[in-house]
Amino acid sequence: QVQLVESGGGLVQPGGSLRLSCAASGTMFRIYAMGWYRQAPGKQRELVAAISPGGSRNYADSVKGRFIISRDNDKNMVYLQMNSLKPEDTAVYYCNANYGAEYWGQGTLVTVSS
């Protein structure tokens, strides 16, 4: 069982930056693939970025060049640095852990608006 707790969401103006954090419980963090998903109102949840246990990263086309996912296995943390934010990035962002079974955090709201 893995518990995930996201933080760092909030209101930001277009062009601004935010850094999301996800704290994971347990001792097996380093073997989990970790990801950030988002769900905008009226839309399906979508993958934003993912990082493998070995550090390989992949991104949704819509965020490439703007978002950076990283992990700290010593601290059981995964981060999402979001730059050049756009109104269409507004969504609830969820942290995900995957190793056969999947685990989700409760989500953190990001609102990009002037």
N, C-alpha and C positions, 0 to 999 in steps of 0.2 A: 504494500500500500504506500502510495506517495501522495503527500499533500503539497499543493502548490498555492502560493500566495503572491498575487501581482500587486504592484504599486507603481506610482509615477504618472498616472493619467491626470488629465485636467484640461483646462481651456487654454488654447494657444492661438495666436494670430497666424494667418497664412504666411508662409515663409519662415516660421519659427521652428524651434526644436523641442523635443521632449525625449527623456530617457525612461523607458519602462524597465522595471526590475521584476524578477520572479524568483522567489525563495522556495527551495524544495526541501522537503524533509527526507530522512532516510539516509542510508549508507551506500546505496547503489547508484547514486546520481550519475557517476561518471560513465555508466554503461547505457544510460538512456539517450535516445535521440530526443532533442528538445526543439520545440517550435513555438512560434507566435502565430496565432490566428486572429481574425477579426470578423465581426459581424455588424454590418450597418443596418439601420432600420429597414425592414422589408426585404432584406437580402439574405442569401445563404452565408453561412460561415465559410471563410476562405483562408487558405494558407497565405501568410505574409512572408515568413522566413523560417528556415529550419537549420539546425546545426547538428551534425552527427557526433557520436562520442569521440571521434578522432579529430573533430574540428572542421570538417567539410561543411560548406554553407551553400544554401540555395535560397533564391528569392523569387517572389512574384514579380512579373515583368513591371507591374505598376509601381513598384518601390525600388527597383534596381537603381543603384547610384545615389539613393537618398537614405535608405535604412541600412543599418549594420547590426547583425546579430552576433553576440559573443557569449561565452560561458566561462565561469570560473569553477572548476571542479573541486577546488579546495574549500570553497565557500558555499557550494551547492547553489550557485546562482546562475541565472541566464538573463541577459540584457537585450534590449532592443533600442538602439540609438536611432531616433527618427529626426531627420533634417529636412529642410525645405518642405515643410508640411503644407498640404493642400486641403481645401474643404472636403474633398472626396475621401480623405483619410479618416474622417470622422466615423467612429465605430467603437464598439466595445472590443477590447483586445484581450485575448485569452492566451494563457500559457499552457502548453501541452507537453506531456512527457510520454514517451512511447518505448516500450520494450516488450512486445507482445501485447500486453495489456496497455490501455491508454488511460491517462489521468489528465484532468482539467482543473484549472484554477477557477475562481469565481468571476474573473474578468475585471478590467479597469476601463473606465470610459475616457476616450480621447475625443475632444471636440475642437475642431479647427474652424475658427470663425472670427471675423473682424467685428 
